[in-house]
Amino acid sequence: MGALDEPLKELVGDRTAKVLAESLKLRTVGDLLHHYPRRYVERGQLTSLDELEVDEHATVLARIEKVTLIPFRGRKGDRLEVVVTDGRSKLSLVFFNQGWRQKELRPGRQGLFAGKVGLFNRSRQLASPDYQLIDDEEDSAAAKQFAGRLIPVYPASSQMPSWKLALCVGMALTKHLSDVGEPLPAALRAEHGLIPLPEALELIHRPHSQAEKERAQDRLRWDEAFVLQVALARRRAADSALPAVPRRPVPGRVLDAFDDRLPFTLTDGQRKVCAEIFADLATEHPMHRLLQGEVGSGKTLVALRAMLAVVDTGGQAVLLAPTEVLAQQHHRSIVEMMGDLAEAGMIGGSEIGTRVALLTGSMGAAARRGALLDMASGKAGIAIGTHALIEDRVQFADLGLVVVDEQHRFGVEQRDALRAKGEQPPHLLVMTATPIPRTVAMTVFGDLETSVLDQLPSGRSPISTHVVPALEKPNFLVRAWERVREEVGKGHQAYVVCPRIGDEEEPAKGKKKRKEEPEEVDAGAGADGEERRPPLAVLETAEKLAKGPLAGLRVEVLHGRLAPEAKDDVMRRFAAGEVDVLVATTVIEVGVNVPNSTVMVIMDADRFGVSQLHQLRGRVGRGSAAGLCLLVSDMPAASAARARLDAVAGTLDGFALSRIDLEQRREGDVLGQAQSGVKSSLKVLSVLEDEDVIATARAEATRLVAADPELAAHPELRTALESLLDEDRAEYLEKG
């Protein structure tokens, strides 16, 4: 496959190669051949123009309806306006000082028109677009090129329109199709009825029919699934060879004593998940498990039992939390649950107990030294903290388990740095209520063992969620504040969440904002590219509420820029019922547990992600009274943002919401650092729609790797794997 690594300048020339590299990241012949069309249009089948989005770079197939040349008033030059149509909607094209184009842009002709969709006088238009006329007039070369074929529309750029890409791809197919190797084993292709790869590449770029296109996609879908699964199967094989200390529960120690004191019975779901985790901990290779649990399902209790099981073997466990507020909350609640079992060596402490250390970035020097000493000596069987746990000076006597709370707030690098503190690889448990798209993808790929807690403990109440369209129905917002007053009148408490803090001053000189308080939320542009007002802020909103609709109630604020002592004080008083309404940022997103809170109002809810919204509403309904979450938004009913809010309001299933998130944001680079979005490494394969292909490919890949770990009998598959795994991806995959 060496010819496919040939630089594109050898094929298309320096100038075109430079544009392809800079605008589309296409640098080799192989890159170009695997740059597949985004969609296809048939001759005579015009593009639906009313679906175009502002700021999108679009290629449309349309018919010219009207052409007008308009001279500028009082100065030289002119503007050529061309109106194209799909038969229902219209789109304006405008060319400046290019009147000569009238000779070819004549009414009745069809063509491909490409450019960035803009707004002018509230109408969509393309300014100075590229175009290629494709009707049969004058025996045009373009018409011949597209005759009898579906017309491919490629992911393109302003410098490289779709039809120019098609010409470049055509050159690559003509010169290099015979150089394309065959990564899939012949037996696998035969069993699943897959066409050869060279034929698939020809048909994906030059299909004569929908059936040909689908045959090509079926084959290329398998390529992506199988090569990825081979990479993951080799990683799993390497992981299973790593040594880890088995951590089997020891009867009569801390875990049994803790269980005996529990004032409630574990749910069936908690028992099942604990059994899965304990089975993994007992193996001689590292556990790598995702604990996905509905908000309030008792994930922390399950994680604590796993940590205590490790402590009983003489090992230590670490709980990594994304914010100081959450770390402090975890520490407080775990110490309360354990009682004297958390006070080993202290007066009144249990003889079989341990210590629970807390480490955060803002702790005083003396407390920090004490925590570091307890962790290094092994006195602290459990350590709870923020990113501060990752620092070089932090050491452990025998690290056996790393628990990561809300894994979407940490990168692989951070988790890996903590795991590296064990003499042998520690077991890893990551917890979340709504997995990020990449995690959902890895779960589908079968590379992440998953335990699901979908049963709420007795005494927990359901949460009802409603969208409040503040602009369309301002009386709904008035009613929202009335509901807050009603709940406070019943003796309950409320949260109001805003996307921004509101003190726009820079941090004091010499002080950097700590990474453990990621609070600012997307300010974004509005529908149709219009500028939106700034996001609502905690400080301003709290002041307005205290003077207006919530006057007379005890309103306080909480955000990441408060001093640690102030944050802790506010949370303690809120938990004690001394504050009626807490106006906060997403600093309260996870882990904050105040059972008396029954209502949450999320302002500018459309500026938060699906996961954040699901996490936030999990702060209410944690007691016996029902929870209410109100999602306030100015976005119009037909917008994608409102559709997302409606989806959140429609289900309490975290995995279902994650799949919605995955549909909207993509899965990111499955083998790389991109968490989600445009950097998807999958081009044809859909994580959600092709789960059956992915599962079958996993079984095939696992068998092949077991029989031939080095892929000695499959050199072209090994080459495809090396092409997929660049240095960064290989390192990322190795770290897991």
N, C-alpha and C positions, 0 to 999 in steps of 0.2 A: 504493500500500500504506500510505498515511498512516493509514487507520483502524486498522490493526493496531498502530500505535505508540501508540494511545490508552491512557492509564493505566487500570488495572483498576478503580480506584475509581469510574470513570464507569459501569462495567458491573455490579459486584457490591457497591458501597458501600464506605465508608471502612474499617469494621472488618474485613470479610473480605479486602479488598485488603491491609491491613496484615499480616494473618496469612500470606497468600500470599507477600508480599514477604519477610518475616522468616524464615519457615520453609522456603520452597521457592525463593526468589530469582525468583519470577514477578512481573513488574511491569507488563507490557503485555498487550494482547489477543493479540498475536503469540506472546509467551512462553507463554501459556496454551494456545493452539491447538497449539503444538509441544511441549507436555508430554504425551508419549504414554503410554498404559497400559503397565505393566511386564509384565502377563500378562492372561489372560482366563479366566473360569470359566463353565461352562454351568449353567443351572438344573438342580438335581438332582445335579450333579457336585461332590461335597464335596471340600474341600481335604485333602491328605494331612498330617495333624497331626504325624506322627512326623518330618517333615522340617524342622520349625520349629527355628530356632537361638536360643539365649538371647541377649538384648539386641537382637535384631532387632525392628524395628517391622513387624508383620505384619498383613495383612488376610486372614481366612479365611472360607470359606463352610462352615458346619457345621450340624448338627441338634442341638437341645436334647434332652438325655437325662434330666436330673434337676435339680430346683431345691430348695434347702434354705435356710430362714431360721433363722439361729442367733443367739439373744440373747447379748450379752456378759455374762459372769459378774460380779456385784457392781457393775455400773455401767450407765448408760443406753446404749442403742444396740444395733445388731445388724449381722450380716454375712450378706449374701445370696450363697450359693454356687451357681453354675450350672455344670453339667458338659455340655460339648458334645462331639460325636463325629463322626468321619468313617466310622464303621462298624467301624473297627479300633482306632484310638487315641483317647485322650480328652484334653481340655484343660479346665482349670478357669478359670472367670471369677469374680471376686469383686467385690462392690459393698458399700461400707460405708454403713450408715444409709440405705439406699435400698430398703427392703422393698416399697415400692409397685410396684417393677418386676415383682413376681411376677404381676401381672395380665396382662402381655403376654409375659413370658418363660416360656412354658409348654412342657412336654415335647411333642416332636413338631414344633414349629415350626422353620423354617429361617431363617437370617439371615447377614448379613455382620458379622463381629466384628473390631474393629481395636484394637490396643494394642501395648505393648512386652512382649515375651516375657520373663518373669522365672522364678525358681526359688523354690518354697516347699515345704519338706519333701521336697526332691529331685524334685518334680514341676513341670512347666511350667504357668504360669498367666498370665492377663492380669488386671491389677488395674484396676478401674473402666474397662473398655474402652468405646469408642464402638461402637454397633451399629445395623444397619438390618435389620429383619425383611422378608423378601422372598417369603413364601409368599402364597397367594391368599386367606388368611383376611381377612374384613372388607373385601375389595376394596381392599387397601392401595395407596396411591399408588406405593410402591416396586415392588410387584409389577407394576403397569401399566408403570412406567418400564422395567423389565428384561424385560418379556414378549417372547418370541420373539427375544431378542438374546443375544449373548455378554455377560457382565457384565465391564466393564473394571475392572481393579485397578491403580490408579495409584501411582507413587512418592509417598508421602504423609508426613505428620508427625503427631505427637500432637495438634497443634492443628487439623489439617485432614485428616480421614480421607478415604479413597478416594471414598466415595459423595458427599461434599460437593464434592469436586473435580469429580466427574462432573456435578453440577448446574451448577457454574460453567462447565465446558466446554460444556455444553448451551446455556447462555445465550449464550456467545460464538459458537457455531455458528449459532444462530438469528438473531442480530443481524448477524454480520460475515462469514459464509461467502462472501457475494457480493462482499466487498471483497478477497478473496484473489487476488493476481496470479499470473502464470504464468512462473516464471523459466526453464524449460526451453524451448528452441526447438521449434517445432511439428514440424519435420522429424525431430529427434532423438526426440521422443515417438512419432511414427508408426513410425519405424524399429525402436524397441525395444518397441513395444506398451504404452506407459505411459498410464495414465488421467490426466485433468486433476488438478491439485493440489487444487482445492476438493473434488472427489469423493474424493480420497485422504484428506483430513482428515476428511471425514464418515465414511468407512468405517473409519478407524483408531480413531475414538472410539466409533462406533455400528455395529459389524459385526453382521449377522444370521447369518453363517456364517464358518467358517475360511477359505473361499475368498475372501470379501470382505476379510477381514483381510489375507490374503496379497497380494491385488492392491494394497491400500493400502501395505503394507510395501515391495513391489517399487518402487512409485513414489517413496516417501519415501527409500528407500535410494539411488536414483539422484539425488535432489535433493542429499543430503549429499555423495555422491561427486563429482558434477559441479561443484557450486559450490566445493567445496574444490579440485578439480583446476584450475578456472579461476583461483583465487587463486594456486596454485602455478605454473601456466603463465605467468601474468603476472610472477611473481617470477623465474622462469627466464629469461624474455625480457629482463627488466631486468638480470639478472646477466650475460647474454651480451653486453650492451651496455657493461658496465664494462670499462675498460682494465686490462690486466695485462701485465707484462713477460714475454715468452716466455722460458723457461729451457731451452734445448736443450743436452744434454750436449756438452762440448767435448773432442774426442779429445786424448790425450796429457797430460791434466791429472790432478787428484787422484783422480777416480773410476777412471780406468784404472789408475793406480798402486795404488790400494786393491784393485781386483779382482785384479790380478796377484799380490798377496800373500796372498790368501785361501787358507787351508790345506785348503779343501774346495770342492766344486762346488755351485753353486746348484741347488736343486731345480727341476723343471719349473714347479711352481706359483710359486716365487719369480721365475723369469724372466718368466712370463706377467704377474704382477701388476706387476713393475717396468716392463714394456713399456706397460701401461695407464697407470701414473702418469707415465712419461716423455712419453707422447703428450699427456696433459692439461697437463703443465708447458710443453709447446711451443706451446700456444695463447695467443691474445692476450686471453683473458678468464680470470678466476680459477678454478682447479680447486677443486672441493668434493667430496672423495671419502672414503668410509669404507673403511678397511682392516680387515676382519674376519678374524682368524686364530685358529686353535686355539691353545690355550696351548702354547708351545714350538715354534710353526711357523716362527718366524724373522721376526716382524713388525718387530722393531727393526733387523735387518739391512737389510730392504727400505727402511725409513724412512731409515736412514743413507745408503744409496746415492742416494736422492732428494735428501737434504740436500747430499751431495757434488756432485751434478749442478748444483745451484743455486750452490754455492760456485764451481764451475768457470766460471760465467757472470759472476762478480764480485759475486754477491749473497750474502745471509746467510740462514741457516735457524735456527729456534728449535724446541726440543723442550720442551714444557710437561708436567711430571709432577705428580701429585697430592700427593706427600709428599716430604719431604727425603730419607728413606731411598732412595726410588726415584730421585730426581734424582741423588743421589750415586752410586748403583749404575750408572745410565745413563752418567754422566760417566766413571766409572772404566772401565767395559767398553768404551766408545767410544774413549777414549784408548788403551787397551790394544790394541784392534783396529787402530787407525790407526798406532800406533807413532810414527815420526819425522814422519809426515804431519800429526800434531797439534801439532808443535813449531816452526812457522814462526817465524823470527827468533831462535830459541834455538840454543845451541851443539849441533851434531849434528842440528839440525832439517832437514827436507827443504826444498829451494829452492822446490818447487811446492806445499808444504803450506799449512796454515792453523792457526789456534788454536781450541781448544774451551774456551769459558768456562763456569763454573758460577756460578749466582746463586741463593741461598736466603735466607730471612728471618733465619737465625741466624748468618750469616757475620760475621766480624770486619770492622771498618771498612776496614782496609788491603786485605784480599782483595776486599771489595765494590767499593772504588774502582777497583782494577785491572780487575775484570771489567767494570764500567760503562764504563771508558775503552776497553777492547778492543772492546766491542760498538759504542760510539759512533763509534770511528775506523774500524771495519771490519776490524781485525786479527783479530778472532774471527769466522771464517766460520760457526761453529756455536756457539749459546748453549743451555745446558741449565739448567733451573731450575724452581722452583715458582711459586706465585702472585706471588712477588717480581718476576718478569719483567713483570708487568702494571703495576707502579707507574709514576707519571708521570715520574720521573727517568730511567727506562730509555729509551735511545734507540738507534737503529740507523742505520748508514750507508746500507744498501740491503736492507731486509727483503724476501726473495723467497718464503719458505716457512715456514708455521707447522705444526708437527706436534703434535698433542694426544694424549698417551698416556692411555688409559682415559677416553674422553670422558664416561662416565657420572658422573665425579667433578667435572666442570666445567659451569657454566651457560653459556648462549649469551652472556650479558653479559661473562663473563670472556674467552671466546674472541674476542668482538668487540673488546674493549679491546686485546687483543694484536695483532689484525689491523690495528687502526687505526694502529699504529706504522709502517706502511709508507707511503711517499709515494703509491704506487698500491696497490690491494688485493693483498695477497700470496696465493699459492696456499695451500690448506688441506687437510691430510690428518689425519683423525681415526682413531685405532686402538683396537680393543677385541677382547676374546675373546668377550664376551657382550654384545651391544647391549642398551641399556635398551628397555623396551616402546615408548617414543615413537620411538626410532630404527628399530626393526623396522617400526613403522607408516609412517614416512617412507620406508623402503626399499620397502615394498609400494606406497605411493603413487607411487613412481618419482621422488621428489624428491631422492634421495641416490644418487649413483653409487657402486656397491659393488664392491670387489675382495675375493675370498675366498681365503685360504690354508688349504687343508684337507689339506695333505700335510706330514707331519712329516719333518724332515731326517734323514738316515741317522745312526744312533747314538743317536737318542732312543728311549726305551722307553715302552711303554703304561703307563697308570695304572689300577689296579683300585681300585674304590670300593665300600665296604660300609657299611651302616647298623648301628650298635651300639645295640640297645635296652637302655639301662642299667638301667631299672627292671624291665622284664619279665625280662631275662636278665642279672643282674649278673655271671655268670661270663664273659659275652662281653667285659665291660669289663676283667676280670682278664686275659683272653687278649690284649686290645689292648695292655696294658702289657708282657706277655711278648713280643709281636711287636716292640715298640720295642727291648727289651733284645736280642732276637735280631739285629735289624738293626745295632745299635751293635756287637754282638759280631762282626759280619762286617766291621767297619771303616766302616760307614755312619753317617749322622746323621739326626736326627728333629726335626720341629716339633710343638709342641702349641699350639693356638690357642684363646684364650678370648675371650668377648665384652667383657670389662670389664678395666680395669687393676687396680683394687682399692685404690688409695690415694684415699680419698674426700675427702681434705683439699682445701680451696679452693686455687687457685693463689696464689702469694705476692702480697702487696699490690702493686698497680700493674702486675702482669703479667696479660695476658690469654692465654687458651689460643689458640694459633695455629690458624687455620682450615685449615692444611694437614695437620692430623693428625686427620681425622674417624674416630674409633675406636669410640665407645660404640655398642653395638648394642641393638636393641629389647629392652626387658625384658618387655613384653607381658603379657597375661593368658592364663591357660591355657584348656584345653578347658572348655566350658560356663561360661565367665566366671569360673572360680575364680582366685583370686590365686596367682601362681607365686612360687617362691623367687627371690631375686635371681640374676642371671646369674653364672656362675662367673667368677672373677677371676684374672688372670695371677699376681699376687704370692702369693695364697693357694695356688693350684694348684701353682706352682713349689715352694713350701715343702713341701707335702704329698707331692709326687712325689719330691723329693730325700730326704725322710725315710722314704718308704714304698716303693711299687713300683719306683721308679727309683733307689733308694739306691745310692750308689757310682758313679753316672754323673755326668759334668760337666754340670750343669743351670744355664742362665743365662736371664735375662729380657730382653725387648725391648718397649718401648712408646713412644708418642709424647711422654710427659712426661719421658723421660730427656733429659739435656743432649745437644746434638748430638754432642759429642766422645765421650760415653759410648755413644751409639747406633752411631756409626761404629766405635768400638773393638770392640763386641760383634759387629757384622756382619763385621768383618775377621777376628776370631778364629774365628768360626763358619765363615767361608769357608776359613780356613786349617786347619780340622779340629781346633781346640783346644777346641771345645765339642761335646758329644755331643747334647744336647737343648736346643733353643731354645723357651722358653715365651713366646709373643708374642700381641699383639693383631693386628688386620687391617693393622697397619703393614707387614706382610710380604706383603700381598695381591697386589701386582703388581710385576713387574720383578726381584725378588730372585732371584739366580741362583747357587745352590750345587749343582753337579752331583752331589756326594756325598750329598745328602739323598734318602732313599728312602722315608721314611714320615712321614705327617702324621696327627695325631689332632685333630679339631676338636670341642671340648667345646660342649655346648648348641648343636649344629649347626642346630637348628630356629630359632634366633634370628637366623640370617644369611639374606640373600637368595640367590636362585638364582645370580645373577651373582657374588656374593662367594664362594660355595662353589666355583664353577667356577674362579675366579681363584686361590683359596687352594690348591686341590689341584694347580694348575699349577706350584707351587714344588717338587714332588717328581718323580722320574722324569726329571730333566733330563740324566742321564748314561746310561751303558750299562746300569746295573742298573734293574730294573723298579720302578715307583713304587706305593705303597700309600697310600690315603686312607681313614680310618675316621671316619664321621660319628656322633658319640655324641649320643644324645637320650633324654630322659625321656618324650617324647610317646607316647601310645598308638597302636597299629597302625592304627586306623581314622581317625585324625585327618588333617586337611588338611595339617598340618605334616609328618607322616610321609610322606604321598603326595608332597610336594615333595621330601623327601630321597630317596625311592625313585627319583624321576625323575632326580635328579642322579646317583645311583648307576648308573642304567641307561644313560646315554649320555655320551660325551665331545664331542658335537657342540654347540658354543656357540650356533649359531643355533637348533637344536632346543630347547635350554634357554631361549633368549630367547622363543621362541614359547609355551613353557609359562608363563613369567613374564608374557607378554602376556595369556594366557588368564586368569590369576589376578588381575593387577593393573590390567588395562586399559591403554590407550595414552596416557592423559592427554589434555591439550588439544593436538590435533595442530598447531594454529596458535598455541599460547600457551606459557606457561612451565611449566605443570604437567607434570612428567616422567612421572607415571603416577598411576593411582588414580581416585578418584571424580569428578575434574573432567574426565572424558572429554567432548570436544565432540561425540562421535558418539552418536546416540540409537538409530538403527535399523541403521546400517551396522556390520558386523563386519569388522575388519581382516583376520582370518584366514579367515573363511568366505566373504567377498565379494571375494576378490582378483580374480576375473574381471570383476566389475562395476567395480572400481576401475581396472583396467588399461584397460578399454574407455572409461570416462569420461575417463581421462587422454588417450587418443588423440583423442577428440571435443573435449575442452577445448583441447588443443594446436592443433588445426585452427582452431577458432573464434577463439582469441586471435591466431593468425597472420594471419587474415583481417581481424579487427576488434579491435586491441589495446585501444582505449578502450571497447569494448562499446557503441558509439554506436547500433547497430541492435538492441541488446538491453537496453532501459532497465530492464525488470523483473529481469533477471539482475544488472544493475549494482546495483540496489536491494538484492537478496538478498545480494550480495557485501558491500555496505556494512554491512548488518545483521550479517553474520558477522564482519567485521573491525572490531571496536571499536578504540579508539585503541591499547590495549596490544598486541593481536594484530597490528595493522598494523605497529607499530614492531618487534615481535619478528620478524615475517616479513621485514621489510626488512633486518634484521641477519643473517638466515639462521642 
